[in-house]
Amino acid sequence: MGRIKRRKRKLKRWVKISIILLIIILLLIIFMIFNHNNKSNSKINKKSISIDEIYNKINDKEIDIDFLKWYKNNYDIKDVDNYLKKKDYNKEMWYKLSGKSLIVLKDLQKDIYKNMDNVSIIDNKKDSFSFGFVGDVSLADNWYIMPEYDKRGKGVEGILDKEIVNIMNSSDVMVANNEFTVSDRGEKMKGKYYTFRGSPKRLSIYKEMGVDIVTLANNHVYDFGSLAFNDMLDAFRKEKIPYIGAGKNIEEASKPYYYIANGYKIGLVNATRAEKLILTPGASDNEEGVFRCYDPEKLISVIKDMKSKSDYVILLVHWGREDSHELEDVQIETSKQYIDAGADIIVGSHAHVLQGFEFYNNKFIAYNLGDFIFNHETKDTGILQAVIDKNGRFSYKFIPCKESDKYTKLLLDDDKNNVLDKMKSWSRGNITINSDGIITSGVN
């Protein structure tokens, strides 16, 4: 009996071992099959995301193998392959898949932004990005606004409505026309009746206002000569407030400033043709001054170059007949030339009063934003907003304000609607402006 029991125990152990070995063998077989399938799938996947195959599907002269290799190392190339399986190639694909336009991606591939002093990269983590524009601003100590600013002792809210300050600060990029020179030195320009100069310490007010960049191509930045003009350029650099439209030579004066705005590259450039009696010097190869556009050819050339390097171009131009809502022929004619060259938005200043809007080839023109915070007179003014969404579409809004008694306030209700109605009457073409200030082309 004992011997039989021992045999039975050995048999049970052998059966258990056999079962365990069988399970192990089965597991190994399953693993080998799974691994083989993975390798096969991997080969298929590798084949499906072949750089060469994607390159052939794209068939775009702007895209080369090196770019696709760079993209694969930094983004998900499988998304590109999947997109091309469902749709034909288009340049909008890159933004949809990466959140960056093709132009921005190619700039990143070349790593050019770290060597540029005229670019800011802003990602507000939202579905849209806003630019704000206001007209002429004077912070000159020898004019009306700054003495009142000091007297009232309320900071920027002594000259601007709090609601306006909030609107300006809420814009991702706020642009203002700096209509004075910035210095404590210099002599008044001979033969010029109105000359404006503000201390460099006044530039801190721009930061209170929420201004991010200023335009200098106008008829007052050289009012106190070369010494003050160069002080002004140094002061803006010291305060780290970007400027466009003036410089120590034409290269600097015509130099655009770029914003990488939520993955789109948007360039701003500024020029002037404001003076009837031309006193402010124009910049040249070796001489300081402003960027002039009395002859539009140089500006057209700059715009074309900008368009080849950016997704959108915004032109800020100082022009128009002072104190007149009527447009000069040259504004109408050259604005079309600038848009044909590549400008997407044109915003004017200098007239001291508002002028109308126009759409040309689906591009937007605001002929003049007038005085924003400038003197003691009572005038309609406002803030223009241009908002770009994630699909690269711009929308436009005008926010009416009133300058009076050296103070600019937000308009509401009937006062606001009255200004909007006037803006519509001054505009060209089928312009619609609704009660919220939204500007569209066509009649509802």
C-alpha positions, 0 to 999 in steps of 0.5 A: 500500500505504501508503495502504491501511494508513493507512486500516486504522489509521483504521478500527481507531481508529474501531472502538475509539472506537465500542466505547468510546462504546458502552460509555459509553452502556451504562454511562450507561443502566445508571446511569440505570436503577439510579438510577431504581429507587433513587428508586422504592425510596426513595419506597416506603420513605418511604411505608412508614415514614410517621409518619402511617401508623405513628401510625394503626397504633399507635392509643395515646393515650400516643403522639403525632406529636411523640413519633414524630418524636422517636423517628425522629430518635433511633432506627430508625423502620424497626424500628417499621414492620417490627414493626407489619407482623408483629405488633399494637402493644403497649407492650413493642414499644418496649423490644424495639426500643430497649432502653428502656421507653415511659416512659423514652423519653417521659422522654428526649423531655422531657429531664427527667432532667437536672433531677432530683436523685432519679434514677440511670441505670445500664446494667450491659450485662447481660441482668438488673439486681439489687436487694439488700435488707437489714434494720436496720443500726446504725452508732451509736457508742453501741451494740454494733457500732461499738465492735467495728468499731473494736476489731477493726481490720479495716474492714467485714470486722470486722463482716461476712463477706467473702462477704457484702460481695462479694454486697452489692457485686455488686448493682447497687443495694443498699438498707439500713435506716439505724436511727440518726441521724447526727450528733455533736450533739443531745440524747437524745429525752425519754421514749425508752429506746433512742436511737442516734447515729453520727458522720457519718464512719461513713457511709463504711462503707456504701460499704465494704458496697456500700450505694447507698441508705438508708431513713430512715423508722423510729423512730430517725432522730430520737433526738437531736432536730432538730439531729442529724436535719438533720445526718443529712440533710446528711451523706448528701447530702455523702457522695452516698448517696441516702436516702428516707423522711425530710426537712425537709417531707413533700414531701422525706420522701415523695419517691421515688428512681428508677433507670433500670435497663437501660432500665426506670424503677423507683421506690423509696419508704419509709414507717413505721408502726413505733411503738406509742408514737409519738415520732418526728415525722411530716413535714408541709407545713412541718415535718421528720420521717419519712414516716408511713403509720399512715393509708395514704391518703397513701402510696397516693396517692404509689404511684399517682403513682409508678406513672403515672411509672415501670415498677415501684414498690418500697415499703420499709416499717418495720412489724410487731411487734418480736421476733415472726415473726407478722404483724400484721393491718395488715401483711397488709391494707395490703400488699394496698392498696399493691399494688392502688395500684401497688406491685410489690415490698414489703420490710419491716423493724423487727421485728428478726427475719425474717418470711415472704413472700407473693405477691399478684396476682403481686406480691412481699411480704417482710414483714420482713428483721429485723436485719442488723448491729445488736447483740450478739444471735444472730439469723437474717437475710439478703439479699433479691435481686430481679432484673429481666430484659430482658423485665421479669420479676422473680425473687426469692432469699433468702440466709440469714445469721446475726448473732452476737457483733456479726458477720454471716456467710453460712450454708451447707449445713444451717444455710442450709437450716434458715433457708430451711425456717423462712422457708417456714413463716412465709410465706403462701400457696403459697410455694416456696423451693428449696435455692438460696433461689429464691422462687416462688409455687406448689408444685412 
